[in-house]
Amino acid sequence: MPVPGPARRHFAHKVHLAVDRHSAHRSKRVRAWLTDHKDQVELHFLPSYSPELNPDEVVNADLKRSLPHTHRARNQAELAAETRRFFHRRQRQPHIVRGSAAGTSATSPTSEPHKFLINR
């Protein structure tokens, strides 16, 4: 069955999404929508607590640990600037990024470097 509406231009096949168990992903409204679109979209839930399986969680934890504790951002602009500095620093530290990818060792020859793309 083809994907209906505007999504047809983007996806010719069923979309599979791996999501965490956030309440927004399990809400009645989302479940109802998924029931109506079961031929187009399927959710696959990560285990209840598995941040190591979700690369975004690894990056978020690293960011939180790296933000300066002596100066807290006072507004959204300051927080955005600190976050941007963090990612720019990480781009110059591939050994750290390589080490956090899939829980591999920073010196593992099999781990591939990942780049974080930053919009300027």
Solvent accessible surface area in square Angstrom, and as a share of the most:
residue,aa,sasa,rsa
1,M,174,0.78
2,P,101,0.63
3,V,12,0.07
4,P,66,0.42
5,G,38,0.36
6,P,94,0.59
7,A,40,0.31
8,R,146,0.53
9,R,189,0.69
10,H,138,0.62
11,F,100,0.42
12,A,86,0.67
13,H,149,0.67
14,K,81,0.34
15,V,30,0.17
16,H,103,0.46
17,L,81,0.40
18,A,78,0.61
19,V,22,0.13
20,D,51,0.26
21,R,101,0.37
22,H,107,0.48
23,S,73,0.47
24,A,53,0.41
25,H,59,0.26
26,R,106,0.39
27,S,42,0.27
28,K,159,0.67
29,R,206,0.75
30,V,47,0.27
31,R,128,0.47
32,A,58,0.45
33,W,123,0.43
34,L,32,0.16
35,T,87,0.51
36,D,112,0.58
37,H,47,0.21
38,K,131,0.56
39,D,75,0.39
40,Q,13,0.06
41,V,24,0.14
42,E,64,0.29
43,L,31,0.15
44,H,80,0.36
45,F,75,0.31
46,L,32,0.16
47,P,75,0.47
48,S,98,0.63
49,Y,186,0.71
50,S,12,0.08
51,P,40,0.25
52,E,116,0.52
53,L,100,0.50
54,N,27,0.14
55,P,99,0.62
56,D,96,0.50
57,E,66,0.30
58,V,42,0.24
59,V,31,0.18
60,N,64,0.33
61,A,42,0.32
62,D,19,0.10
63,L,29,0.14
64,K,142,0.60
65,R,163,0.59
66,S,34,0.22
67,L,32,0.16
68,P,49,0.31
69,H,125,0.56
70,T,140,0.81
71,H,72,0.32
72,R,151,0.55
73,A,37,0.29
74,R,186,0.68
75,N,84,0.43
76,Q,157,0.70
77,A,74,0.58
78,E,51,0.23
79,L,86,0.43
80,A,39,0.30
81,A,30,0.23
82,E,27,0.12
83,T,33,0.19
84,R,105,0.38
85,R,124,0.45
86,F,1,0.01
87,F,33,0.14
88,H,37,0.16
89,R,86,0.32
90,R,22,0.08
91,Q,67,0.30
92,R,170,0.62
93,Q,47,0.21
94,P,57,0.36
95,H,97,0.43
96,I,58,0.30
97,V,7,0.04
98,R,61,0.22
99,G,15,0.14
100,S,42,0.27
101,A,24,0.19
102,A,95,0.74
103,G,70,0.67
104,T,46,0.27
105,S,66,0.42
106,A,48,0.37
107,T,124,0.72
108,S,22,0.14
109,P,131,0.82
110,T,111,0.65
111,S,13,0.08
112,E,120,0.54
113,P,73,0.46
114,H,96,0.43
115,K,168,0.71
116,F,45,0.19
117,L,164,0.81
118,I,40,0.20
119,N,142,0.73
120,R,227,0.83
